[in-house]
Amino acid sequence: MKGDAPLFAAIDLGSNAFRLVIGQSVKRNRQLVIQEVKTLREPVRLAEGLQAGALDELALDRGWQALARFGKKLRGFEAGRVRAVATSAVREAANAQLFLASAERHLGFRIDVLSGHEEARLVYAGVAHAVPGVEQTRLVVDIGGGSTELILGQGAQPLLTESIAIGSGTFGARYFAGGRITAQALLEAERVAVLQFEEVAARYRAQGWQQVIGSSGTARMLAKVLKANGLNDAGQGGITYSGLLRLSLRLLEVGHVDRLRLAGLQSHRLGILPGGLAIMLAAFKVFGITDMLACEAGLRFGVLHGLMHKH
């Protein structure tokens, strides 16, 4: 912790995991930057509990318990220094109000349910803060558990934002139930994602971009796995199309996530790998991407950035 710099907290109620990040604003090279002080992750798997459009009892309980643990860490924080946001699983749940009433009580703070466009804007704010590029136009692809955000921006300014209801968790459950991976399922998942991306792609292509950034969990996981297993072409980092194709072959060779032996892949991410991979392949195909920089920052950094900016 740096001196007396005040602490801020962002809570992200994602479809796969809930995360709490506590950070502070520090000066680096005459710029104010966000420094993480503490990060907590709870594998709540909220989207997994969406049965007939509503969150089942087990998912509700997993969410409430996780937020109670976060609440304990946030005792003593003023309300103005904390922001909790919920994304697609809560956005789409028919019983969202039931979940939120108890969730806010367990956490001790209000929870904002973000629209897809708000989520996209916050993702871009987080990325723009972490990867400064004043002149460049960037395409940011954020594949979450229940939705994928596409943002075209320049410098700190988002120009186009889109949120599409496809995610690594929901695709995992729909096409790779029980962890089984078949060529037919992988192709079908990719085909459906391609159709979704094609609906919005023309507006993005018309503007063009110089750089592509993948933010959040799925992009970071894929970049890590490609690097750790030498799946990119020699000398290439980040996420590449050839690397994604080689990873697909690895998955198809074993046929089940439990039989995967990949360096750099944490066990809690096994279930979201096939769905996330299919969506990423579709994004590369539709937007003509050859390589992508993976960025740690995303929604949580955007929320922290907004809190610090207010103060």
C-alpha positions in Angstrom: 0.0 0.0 0.0 1.3 3.4 -1.0 1.4 6.1 1.7 -1.9 7.6 2.5 -3.5 7.2 -0.9 -7.2 6.3 -0.3 -8.5 2.9 -1.2 -11.3 2.1 -3.6 -13.1 -1.2 -4.3 -14.8 -2.6 -7.4 -16.9 -5.7 -7.2 -17.8 -7.5 -10.5 -20.6 -10.0 -10.3 -19.7 -11.9 -13.5 -21.5 -14.9 -15.0 -18.6 -17.3 -14.2 -16.9 -15.7 -11.2 -17.4 -12.8 -8.7 -14.3 -10.6 -8.2 -13.4 -8.0 -5.7 -10.4 -5.7 -6.5 -9.2 -3.1 -4.0 -6.9 -0.4 -5.5 -5.5 3.0 -5.1 -4.3 5.8 -7.3 -0.5 6.3 -7.5 1.7 8.6 -9.5 4.0 6.9 -12.0 6.0 8.9 -14.6 3.8 11.9 -13.8 0.7 9.9 -14.6 -1.9 8.7 -12.1 -2.3 5.0 -12.4 -4.4 2.3 -10.7 -2.4 0.0 -8.4 -4.0 -3.2 -7.2 -3.8 -3.7 -3.5 -5.9 -6.9 -3.1 -7.8 -9.1 -5.5 -10.3 -11.9 -4.5 -12.0 -14.3 -6.9 -15.0 -16.6 -6.1 -16.0 -19.2 -8.7 -19.7 -18.7 -8.3 -20.8 -20.0 -11.8 -23.9 -17.9 -11.7 -24.8 -18.5 -15.4 -24.7 -22.3 -14.7 -27.6 -21.8 -12.4 -29.9 -20.2 -15.0 -32.7 -22.7 -15.3 -35.6 -21.7 -17.5 -34.5 -18.1 -17.3 -34.2 -17.9 -13.5 -31.3 -18.5 -11.1 -31.7 -21.7 -9.2 -31.4 -22.0 -5.4 -27.8 -23.3 -5.5 -26.6 -20.4 -7.7 -28.4 -17.8 -5.5 -26.8 -19.3 -2.4 -23.3 -19.4 -4.0 -23.7 -15.8 -4.9 -24.9 -14.6 -1.5 -22.2 -16.5 0.3 -19.5 -15.0 -1.9 -20.8 -11.5 -1.4 -20.9 -12.0 2.4 -17.2 -12.9 2.3 -16.5 -9.8 0.2 -18.6 -7.7 2.6 -16.3 -8.6 5.5 -13.3 -7.4 3.6 -15.0 -4.1 2.9 -16.0 -3.1 6.4 -15.0 0.5 7.1 -15.2 1.5 3.4 -17.4 4.6 2.7 -20.2 3.9 0.2 -18.7 6.5 -2.3 -15.5 4.5 -2.6 -17.1 1.2 -3.5 -19.0 0.2 -6.6 -20.5 -3.2 -7.3 -21.8 -4.1 -10.8 -23.6 -7.1 -12.1 -23.5 -8.3 -15.7 -25.3 -10.6 -18.1 -26.4 -13.5 -15.8 -28.2 -11.0 -13.4 -29.3 -8.9 -16.4 -31.1 -11.8 -17.9 -32.4 -13.6 -14.8 -36.2 -13.4 -14.3 -35.6 -13.5 -10.5 -32.9 -10.8 -10.5 -34.7 -8.7 -7.9 -34.9 -11.6 -5.4 -31.2 -12.2 -5.9 -30.3 -8.5 -5.5 -32.3 -7.8 -2.4 -30.4 -10.4 -0.4 -27.1 -9.8 -2.3 -27.0 -6.1 -1.3 -27.7 -7.0 2.3 -24.8 -9.6 2.3 -22.4 -7.2 0.6 -23.4 -4.1 2.5 -23.4 -1.9 -0.6 -25.7 -1.2 -3.5 -25.3 -3.3 -6.7 -25.8 -1.7 -10.1 -27.1 -4.0 -12.9 -25.2 -2.8 -16.0 -26.8 -2.6 -19.5 -24.6 -4.2 -22.2 -23.6 -0.8 -23.5 -22.6 0.4 -20.0 -20.6 -2.7 -19.5 -18.8 -2.2 -22.8 -18.0 1.5 -21.9 -16.5 0.5 -18.6 -14.5 -2.3 -20.2 -13.0 0.2 -22.6 -12.3 2.7 -19.8 -10.3 0.0 -18.0 -8.4 -1.0 -21.1 -7.7 2.6 -22.2 -6.2 3.3 -18.7 -4.0 0.2 -18.8 -2.9 0.4 -22.5 -2.4 4.1 -23.4 -2.6 4.7 -27.1 -3.7 8.2 -27.8 -3.7 8.2 -31.6 -4.5 4.6 -32.3 -8.0 3.2 -33.0 -8.4 0.0 -31.1 -10.9 -2.9 -31.3 -11.5 -4.4 -27.9 -13.0 -7.9 -27.6 -14.2 -8.8 -24.1 -15.5 -12.4 -23.9 -17.2 -12.9 -20.5 -19.1 -15.8 -19.1 -22.5 -14.8 -20.4 -21.9 -11.9 -22.9 -19.2 -10.6 -25.3 -18.5 -6.9 -25.5 -17.1 -5.3 -28.6 -15.7 -1.8 -28.4 -14.1 0.4 -31.0 -12.3 3.4 -29.5 -9.6 5.9 -29.9 -7.5 7.0 -27.0 -9.8 7.2 -23.9 -13.0 7.6 -26.1 -15.2 4.7 -27.1 -16.7 5.2 -30.5 -18.8 2.1 -31.0 -20.1 -0.3 -28.3 -21.9 -3.5 -28.6 -22.9 -6.3 -26.2 -23.8 -9.7 -27.6 -25.4 -12.4 -25.5 -22.8 -15.1 -26.1 -20.3 -16.1 -23.5 -17.7 -18.8 -22.6 -19.9 -20.1 -19.7 -23.2 -20.2 -21.6 -21.6 -21.7 -24.7 -19.7 -24.3 -22.6 -23.1 -25.5 -21.1 -24.9 -25.4 -24.4 -22.3 -27.1 -26.8 -19.9 -28.9 -24.5 -22.1 -30.3 -21.8 -20.3 -32.4 -19.2 -17.0 -31.3 -20.8 -17.3 -33.4 -24.0 -15.6 -31.8 -27.0 -16.5 -32.9 -30.6 -15.6 -31.4 -33.9 -19.4 -31.0 -34.7 -20.0 -29.1 -31.4 -16.9 -26.8 -31.9 -18.0 -26.0 -35.5 -21.6 -25.4 -34.5 -20.6 -23.1 -31.6 -18.3 -21.1 -33.9 -21.0 -20.9 -36.6 -23.5 -19.5 -34.1 -21.0 -17.0 -32.8 -20.0 -15.9 -36.4 -23.7 -15.2 -37.2 -24.0 -13.0 -34.0 -20.8 -11.1 -34.8 -21.8 -10.6 -38.4 -24.9 -8.7 -37.3 -22.8 -5.8 -36.1 -19.5 -6.2 -37.9 -20.1 -3.9 -40.9 -20.2 -0.7 -38.6 -16.9 -1.7 -37.1 -15.2 -2.6 -40.4 -16.3 0.8 -41.9 -14.3 2.6 -39.2 -11.3 0.3 -39.2 -8.6 -0.1 -36.4 -4.9 -0.3 -35.9 -4.7 -2.6 -32.8 -6.8 -5.4 -31.4 -7.0 -6.0 -27.6 -8.6 -8.9 -25.8 -9.6 -8.0 -22.3 -10.6 -10.0 -19.2 -10.6 -13.7 -18.3 -11.1 -15.6 -21.6 -8.5 -13.6 -23.5 -5.9 -13.8 -20.7 -6.5 -17.6 -20.3 -6.1 -18.2 -24.1 -2.9 -16.0 -24.3 -1.4 -17.9 -21.3 -2.2 -21.3 -22.7 -0.9 -20.5 -26.2 2.4 -19.2 -24.7 2.9 -21.9 -22.1 2.4 -24.7 -24.7 4.3 -23.1 -27.6 1.2 -23.0 -29.8 1.8 -19.7 -31.6 4.2 -19.4 -34.5 7.8 -18.8 -33.4 8.4 -15.3 -32.1 4.7 -14.5 -31.8 3.1 -13.5 -28.5 -0.5 -12.8 -27.4 -3.3 -14.6 -29.2 -2.9 -15.6 -32.9 -5.2 -17.3 -35.3 -2.7 -20.1 -36.0 -2.3 -20.6 -32.2 -6.1 -20.9 -31.7 -6.3 -23.5 -34.5 -3.6 -25.6 -33.0 -5.3 -25.3 -29.6 -8.6 -26.5 -31.2 -6.7 -29.6 -32.5 -5.4 -30.3 -29.0 -9.0 -30.2 -27.6 -10.3 -32.5 -30.4 -7.5 -35.0 -29.9 -8.5 -35.6 -26.2 -12.3 -35.2 -26.7 -13.0 -34.2 -23.0 -11.8 -31.3 -20.9 -10.8 -33.7 -18.0 -8.2 -35.3 -20.3 -6.6 -32.0 -21.3 -3.0 -31.7 -20.2 -2.1 -28.0 -21.0 0.5 -26.0 -19.2 -0.8 -22.7 -17.8 -4.4 -23.8 -17.6 -6.0 -23.5 -14.1 -8.5 -26.3 -13.3 -11.3 -23.8 -12.6 -11.1 -22.6 -16.2 -11.4 -26.0 -17.9 -15.1 -25.8 -18.3 -15.0 -22.4 -20.0 -12.1 -23.1 -22.4 -14.0 -24.8 -25.3 -16.8 -22.2 -25.4 -14.4 -19.3 -25.0 -12.2 -20.7 -27.8 -15.2 -21.1 -30.2 -16.2 -17.5 -29.7 -12.7 -16.2 -30.0 -12.2 -18.2 -33.3 -15.5 -16.6 -34.6 -14.3 -13.1 -33.6 -10.9 -13.6 -35.4 -12.8 -14.9 -38.5 -15.5 -12.2 -38.7 -13.2 -9.2 -38.0 -10.2 -10.5 -39.9 -7.9 -10.6 -36.9 -4.5 -12.2 -37.2 -3.2 -11.4 -33.7 -4.5 -9.8 -30.5 -2.8 -8.3 -27.4 -4.2 -9.8 -24.2 -4.8 -7.2 -21.4 -5.3 -7.8 -17.7 -7.5 -4.7 -17.3 -11.2 -4.7 -18.2 -14.5 -4.1 -16.4 -13.1 -3.9 -12.8 -10.4 -1.4 -13.8 -13.0 0.6 -15.6 -15.2 0.7 -12.4 -12.2 1.7 -10.3 -11.1 4.3 -12.8 -14.7 5.8 -12.6 -14.6 5.9 -8.8 -11.2 7.6 -8.6 -12.2 10.1 -11.3 -15.2 11.1 -9.2 -12.9 11.8 -6.3 
